[in-house]
Amino acid sequence: MKNEKQIKPINGYIMLLVLLAVIVSMAAGLIITENSIFIALLPLMVLIIKGFFTVNPNSSKVMVLFGAYKGTVRDNGFFWANPFYTRQRISLRARNFDSERVKVNDKIGNPIMINVILVWKVEDTYKSAFDVDNYEEFVRVQTDAAVRKLAGSYPYDNFDSEHAELTLRSGMDGVNEALENEITERLAIAGIKVMEARIGYLAYAPEIASSMLKRQQAVAIVAARKKIVEGAVGMVEDALEKLSKDNIIDFDDDKKASMVSNLMVVLCGDKEVMPVINTGTLN
């Protein structure tokens, strides 16, 4: 497998002076000698003109002579090269690729929607021009394949896989690093350098999104209730200890159980309670 070879073409302005000299010579010869033999210089002029080309900044020209790769011009400016060279322009600029949102299954089989944002550029013009048929299409297809493979390697979250250390939703840094390594390996054959790769969109597929949202809400409610109960138990314990320590009132087991029950209802309820004033005894 070949790699890129850089060449330095002739300065175009030098050959422009040569072209002017040929034009002047032909014109002078026809005028002074009136000999049509000077018209033979016309094909030479055409060949010289055909050899001129320009290379813009962050661009390149791949030179091929009758099917043989001769090199790549990366320097920008005005140049002249063998007029029989075929010249293929390849941009060296960084490019963004925002892939389409695709539906795939995560590691545990949940359908999800995902897309990737890729920043890339051509690093080896020989591989981009000759090792793949269309390097831009190659980037698109291989990126899509890498995203599908990545999504199948991790669960979306750890609701169904509690022991998962890395998930698509919570482990973005690790997942993006794995994605970048996977795409880099796939695009190396085309001489493409991956500058950045990250997940741009991630969500459950529409058919299960509603159910998953309810499940997440239920988990959040259970966690909140657990915190409320833990706090309420501590508050009841402190209240009973304070009342007993200050000798405000003595509780037997039944009265203590009744007070604990009432306090837990008040502290753990999600609605306002209605106070009841006891004007008689506690019995």
C-alpha positions as CSV (number, residue, x, y, z in Angstrom):
1,M,0.0,0.0,0.0
2,K,1.4,3.4,-1.0
3,N,1.3,6.6,0.9
4,E,1.2,10.2,-0.1
5,K,4.3,11.7,-1.7
6,Q,4.7,15.5,-1.9
7,I,6.2,17.2,-5.0
8,K,7.3,20.7,-5.7
9,P,6.1,22.0,-9.1
10,I,7.7,24.8,-11.1
11,N,6.7,28.3,-10.2
12,G,3.9,29.4,-12.5
13,Y,5.2,32.9,-12.9
14,I,8.5,31.7,-14.4
15,M,6.6,29.6,-17.0
16,L,4.3,32.6,-17.6
17,L,7.5,34.5,-18.7
18,V,8.4,31.6,-20.9
19,L,5.0,31.6,-22.5
20,L,5.2,35.3,-23.2
21,A,8.7,34.8,-24.8
22,V,7.2,32.1,-27.0
23,I,4.3,34.3,-28.0
24,V,6.6,37.2,-28.8
25,S,8.9,35.0,-30.8
26,M,6.1,33.6,-32.9
27,A,4.6,37.0,-33.5
28,A,7.9,38.5,-34.4
29,G,8.8,35.7,-36.7
30,L,5.5,35.9,-38.5
31,I,5.7,39.7,-38.9
32,I,9.4,40.0,-39.8
33,T,10.1,36.9,-41.9
34,E,6.5,36.3,-43.0
35,N,7.4,32.6,-42.7
36,S,4.5,30.3,-41.6
37,I,6.9,27.9,-39.9
38,F,6.6,30.0,-36.7
39,I,3.0,28.8,-36.4
40,A,4.6,25.5,-35.3
41,L,5.1,27.2,-31.9
42,L,1.4,27.3,-31.4
43,P,1.1,23.7,-30.0
44,L,3.9,24.5,-27.6
45,M,1.9,27.5,-26.4
46,V,-1.1,25.3,-25.9
47,L,0.9,22.8,-23.8
48,I,2.4,25.5,-21.7
49,I,-1.0,27.0,-21.0
50,K,-2.4,23.7,-20.1
51,G,0.3,23.1,-17.5
52,F,-0.8,26.1,-15.3
53,F,-2.8,25.5,-12.2
54,T,-3.4,27.0,-8.7
55,V,-3.7,25.5,-5.3
56,N,-5.8,27.4,-2.7
57,P,-4.9,27.4,1.0
58,N,-5.8,24.2,2.8
59,S,-6.2,22.4,-0.5
60,S,-4.2,20.0,-2.6
61,K,-3.8,18.6,-6.1
62,V,-3.1,14.9,-6.7
63,M,-1.0,14.4,-9.8
64,V,-1.5,11.4,-12.0
65,L,0.4,10.7,-15.3
66,F,-1.3,8.1,-17.5
67,G,-2.5,6.1,-14.5
68,A,0.7,6.4,-12.4
69,Y,0.6,8.5,-9.2
70,K,3.3,11.1,-9.3
71,G,2.7,13.0,-6.1
72,T,0.6,15.6,-4.3
73,V,1.0,19.4,-4.3
74,R,0.1,20.8,-0.9
75,D,1.8,24.2,-1.2
76,N,-0.7,27.0,-2.1
77,G,0.0,29.3,-5.0
78,F,0.4,29.5,-8.8
79,F,2.3,26.6,-10.4
80,W,3.1,24.9,-13.6
81,A,3.5,21.1,-14.1
82,N,3.6,18.6,-16.9
83,P,0.5,19.4,-19.0
84,F,-0.3,15.7,-19.4
85,Y,-0.8,15.4,-15.6
86,T,-4.4,14.8,-14.5
87,R,-5.0,16.9,-11.4
88,Q,-7.6,15.9,-8.7
89,R,-8.4,18.5,-6.1
90,I,-8.8,17.3,-2.5
91,S,-9.6,19.7,0.3
92,L,-7.5,19.6,3.4
93,R,-10.0,21.7,5.5
94,A,-11.6,20.3,8.6
95,R,-15.2,19.3,8.0
96,N,-18.3,18.7,10.2
97,F,-20.5,15.7,9.7
98,D,-23.8,15.5,11.6
99,S,-25.1,12.0,11.0
100,E,-28.8,11.2,10.7
101,R,-30.6,10.0,13.8
102,V,-30.8,6.2,13.6
103,K,-32.8,3.7,15.6
104,V,-30.7,1.0,17.1
105,N,-30.9,-1.4,20.1
106,D,-28.7,-0.9,23.1
107,K,-26.8,-3.7,24.9
108,I,-29.9,-4.9,26.6
109,G,-32.2,-4.6,23.6
110,N,-34.0,-1.3,24.3
111,P,-34.6,0.7,21.0
112,I,-32.9,4.1,21.1
113,M,-32.4,7.0,18.8
114,I,-28.8,8.2,18.4
115,N,-26.6,10.3,16.1
116,V,-23.0,11.4,16.1
117,I,-21.2,14.7,15.4
118,L,-17.8,14.1,13.6
119,V,-15.0,16.6,12.9
120,W,-12.6,15.2,10.3
121,K,-10.1,16.1,7.6
122,V,-8.0,14.4,4.9
123,E,-4.5,13.5,6.1
124,D,-3.2,11.2,3.4
125,T,-4.4,12.3,-0.1
126,Y,-3.2,9.1,-1.8
127,K,-5.4,6.9,0.4
128,S,-8.3,9.2,0.0
129,A,-8.0,9.4,-3.8
130,F,-7.1,5.7,-4.6
131,D,-7.8,3.4,-1.7
132,V,-11.5,4.1,-1.5
133,D,-14.0,4.8,-4.2
134,N,-15.5,8.0,-2.6
135,Y,-13.9,9.1,0.6
136,E,-16.8,11.4,1.6
137,E,-19.3,8.6,1.2
138,F,-16.9,6.3,3.0
139,V,-16.9,8.6,6.0
140,R,-20.7,8.6,6.1
141,V,-21.2,4.9,5.9
142,Q,-18.4,3.9,8.3
143,T,-19.5,6.5,10.9
144,D,-23.0,5.1,10.8
145,A,-21.6,1.6,11.3
146,A,-19.5,2.7,14.2
147,V,-22.5,4.3,15.9
148,R,-24.5,1.2,15.6
149,K,-21.7,-0.9,17.0
150,L,-21.2,1.5,19.9
151,A,-24.9,1.6,20.8
152,G,-24.9,-2.2,21.0
153,S,-21.9,-2.3,23.3
154,Y,-23.4,-0.3,26.2
155,P,-26.8,0.0,28.0
156,Y,-28.7,3.2,27.7
157,D,-28.7,3.6,31.5
158,N,-28.3,1.4,34.5
159,F,-32.0,0.9,35.3
160,D,-32.0,-2.6,33.7
161,S,-28.3,-3.1,34.2
162,E,-27.4,-1.9,37.7
163,H,-23.9,-3.3,37.6
164,A,-23.0,-1.4,34.4
165,E,-20.1,0.8,35.1
166,L,-20.4,2.7,31.8
167,T,-23.7,3.7,30.1
168,L,-24.6,5.8,27.1
169,R,-26.3,8.4,29.1
170,S,-24.1,8.7,32.2
171,G,-20.6,7.8,30.8
172,M,-20.3,10.4,28.0
173,D,-16.6,10.9,28.3
174,G,-15.8,7.2,28.1
175,V,-18.4,6.5,25.5
176,N,-17.2,9.4,23.3
177,E,-13.6,8.2,23.6
178,A,-14.6,4.7,22.6
179,L,-16.6,6.1,19.7
180,E,-13.6,8.2,18.5
181,N,-11.3,5.2,18.6
182,E,-13.7,3.1,16.7
183,I,-14.2,5.7,13.9
184,T,-10.5,6.4,13.7
185,E,-9.7,2.8,13.1
186,R,-12.4,2.5,10.4
187,L,-11.4,5.7,8.6
188,A,-7.7,5.1,8.6
189,I,-7.9,3.1,5.4
190,A,-9.1,6.2,3.6
191,G,-6.4,8.5,5.0
192,I,-8.9,10.4,7.2
193,K,-7.9,12.0,10.5
194,V,-10.6,12.1,13.1
195,M,-10.3,15.3,15.1
196,E,-13.4,14.9,17.3
197,A,-16.3,12.4,17.6
198,R,-19.1,12.7,20.1
199,I,-22.7,11.7,20.5
200,G,-24.9,14.6,19.5
201,Y,-28.4,13.1,20.2
202,L,-29.5,10.3,22.5
203,A,-33.0,9.3,23.5
204,Y,-35.3,6.3,23.8
205,A,-37.2,5.5,20.7
206,P,-40.7,7.1,20.5
207,E,-42.6,3.8,21.1
208,I,-41.0,3.3,24.5
209,A,-40.1,6.8,25.5
210,S,-43.4,7.3,27.5
211,S,-43.0,4.1,29.4
212,M,-39.4,4.8,30.2
213,L,-40.3,8.3,31.4
214,K,-42.8,6.9,33.8
215,R,-40.3,4.4,35.1
216,Q,-37.7,7.2,35.7
217,Q,-40.4,9.2,37.5
218,A,-41.3,6.3,39.7
219,V,-37.6,5.7,40.6
220,A,-37.3,9.4,41.5
221,I,-40.4,9.3,43.6
222,V,-39.3,6.2,45.5
223,A,-35.9,7.8,46.2
224,A,-37.5,11.0,47.4
225,R,-39.9,9.1,49.6
226,K,-37.0,7.1,51.1
227,K,-35.3,10.4,52.1
228,I,-38.5,11.8,53.6
229,V,-39.0,8.7,55.7
230,E,-35.4,8.7,56.9
231,G,-35.7,12.3,57.9
232,A,-39.1,11.8,59.5
233,V,-37.8,8.9,61.7
234,G,-35.0,11.1,62.9
235,M,-37.3,14.0,63.7
236,V,-39.7,11.7,65.6
237,E,-36.9,10.2,67.6
238,D,-35.5,13.6,68.5
239,A,-39.0,14.8,69.5
240,L,-39.6,11.9,71.8
241,E,-36.2,12.2,73.3
242,K,-36.6,15.9,73.9
243,L,-40.0,15.5,75.6
244,S,-38.7,12.7,77.8
245,K,-35.5,14.6,78.7
246,D,-37.3,17.8,79.7
247,N,-40.0,15.9,81.7
248,I,-42.7,17.6,79.7
249,I,-44.9,14.5,79.5
250,D,-44.6,10.8,80.3
251,F,-45.6,8.4,77.6
252,D,-46.6,4.8,78.0
253,D,-46.1,2.4,75.1
254,D,-49.6,3.0,73.7
255,K,-49.3,6.8,73.8
256,K,-45.8,6.7,72.4
257,A,-47.0,4.5,69.5
258,S,-50.0,6.8,68.8
259,M,-47.7,9.9,68.8
260,V,-45.2,8.2,66.5
261,S,-48.0,7.2,64.1
262,N,-49.4,10.8,64.0
263,L,-46.0,12.4,63.5
264,M,-45.1,10.0,60.7
265,V,-48.4,10.7,59.0
266,V,-47.8,14.5,59.3
267,L,-44.2,14.4,58.2
268,C,-44.5,11.9,55.4
269,G,-47.8,13.0,53.9
270,D,-47.7,14.8,50.6
271,K,-50.7,16.9,51.5
272,E,-51.4,19.5,54.2
273,V,-52.8,18.0,57.5
274,M,-55.8,19.3,59.4
275,P,-55.0,19.9,63.0
276,V,-57.4,18.4,65.6
277,I,-57.7,20.1,69.0
278,N,-58.3,17.6,71.9
279,T,-60.2,19.5,74.7
280,G,-60.5,16.4,76.9
281,T,-58.0,13.9,78.1
282,L,-55.5,12.0,76.0
283,N,-57.4,8.8,76.5
